[in-house]
Amino acid sequence: MEQTQILLEILEELKLLTVNTKAEALLRFQDEFLKTELQTTMYASFDGERTLQEISDDIGCKKNTIQILAQKLVENDLVDIIPKGNSRIIKKSVSKIAIYYANKKLRDVSNG
């Protein structure tokens, strides 16, 4: 019974650390990649369901504009890509954002 309690306490601590890490990463992500209201709207539309063309139609934005943001996020491994026929579906990924900034922080520490 004591091991179970210790594991539960560790899990609770991990949740706290994860929440803080994700929150910090999301703020940094917004500052770095979502500098405009349109970029924020586009990112919010990456629901893992619609193609870039469908998102473009829904938010009234040129597909090329969405492709630029999507490609930047894909190149930095900040989103999930779901293949669908000849299209790719983009899906938000908080865990990838958290990992990106954790790795960036580690690189900064090791270089500094």
C-alpha positions in Angstrom: 0.0 0.0 0.0 2.9 2.4 0.8 4.3 2.0 -2.8 1.0 2.9 -4.3 0.8 6.0 -2.2 4.3 7.0 -3.2 3.5 6.5 -6.9 0.3 8.6 -6.5 2.3 11.4 -4.9 4.9 11.3 -7.7 2.2 11.4 -10.3 0.6 14.4 -8.6 4.0 16.2 -8.6 4.6 15.3 -12.2 1.2 16.8 -13.1 2.1 20.0 -11.4 5.5 20.2 -13.3 3.8 19.3 -16.6 1.1 22.0 -16.2 3.7 24.7 -15.5 5.9 23.5 -18.4 3.0 23.4 -20.8 1.7 26.8 -19.7 5.1 28.4 -20.1 5.7 26.8 -23.5 2.3 27.9 -24.8 3.1 31.5 -23.9 6.4 31.3 -25.6 4.8 29.7 -28.6 2.2 32.4 -28.9 4.9 35.1 -28.7 7.1 33.4 -31.3 4.6 31.9 -33.8 1.2 33.5 -33.3 2.1 37.2 -33.6 -1.1 38.3 -35.3 -4.8 37.7 -34.7 -5.0 35.8 -38.1 -2.2 33.5 -37.1 -4.0 32.7 -33.8 -7.2 32.1 -35.7 -5.5 29.8 -38.1 -3.8 27.8 -35.4 -7.0 27.5 -33.5 -8.5 25.9 -36.6 -5.9 23.1 -36.7 -8.4 20.6 -35.3 -7.2 17.4 -36.9 -10.4 17.3 -38.9 -10.2 19.8 -41.7 -7.8 20.2 -44.6 -6.0 23.5 -45.1 -8.4 24.4 -47.9 -11.4 23.8 -45.7 -9.9 25.9 -43.0 -9.1 28.6 -45.6 -12.8 28.6 -46.7 -14.1 28.6 -43.1 -12.0 31.6 -41.9 -11.9 33.5 -45.2 -8.2 33.5 -45.6 -6.0 32.6 -48.6 -4.9 29.0 -48.5 -1.3 30.1 -49.2 -1.3 32.2 -46.0 -2.4 29.1 -44.0 0.2 27.0 -45.8 3.0 29.3 -44.7 2.1 29.0 -41.0 1.4 25.3 -41.3 4.8 24.7 -42.9 6.6 26.7 -40.3 5.0 24.6 -37.5 5.6 21.4 -39.3 9.3 22.2 -39.9 9.7 22.9 -36.1 7.7 19.7 -35.2 5.1 21.7 -33.3 2.0 20.1 -34.8 0.8 16.6 -35.7 0.3 15.7 -39.3 -2.5 13.3 -40.3 -2.4 12.1 -43.9 -5.8 12.0 -45.6 -5.8 11.1 -49.3 -3.7 13.6 -51.1 -4.1 16.2 -48.3 -2.5 16.6 -44.9 -4.5 17.4 -41.8 -2.8 19.6 -39.2 -3.6 19.1 -35.6 -2.5 21.2 -32.6 -0.1 19.4 -30.2 0.5 21.0 -26.8 2.9 18.2 -25.9 5.1 18.9 -29.0 5.1 22.6 -28.1 6.2 21.8 -24.6 9.0 19.4 -25.9 10.1 22.0 -28.4 10.6 24.7 -25.7 12.1 22.3 -23.2 14.7 21.2 -25.8 15.3 24.9 -26.7 15.9 25.7 -23.0 18.3 22.8 -22.7 20.3 24.0 -25.8 20.4 27.5 -24.4 21.7 26.2 -21.1 24.4 24.0 -22.7 25.5 26.8 -25.0 25.5 29.5 -22.4 
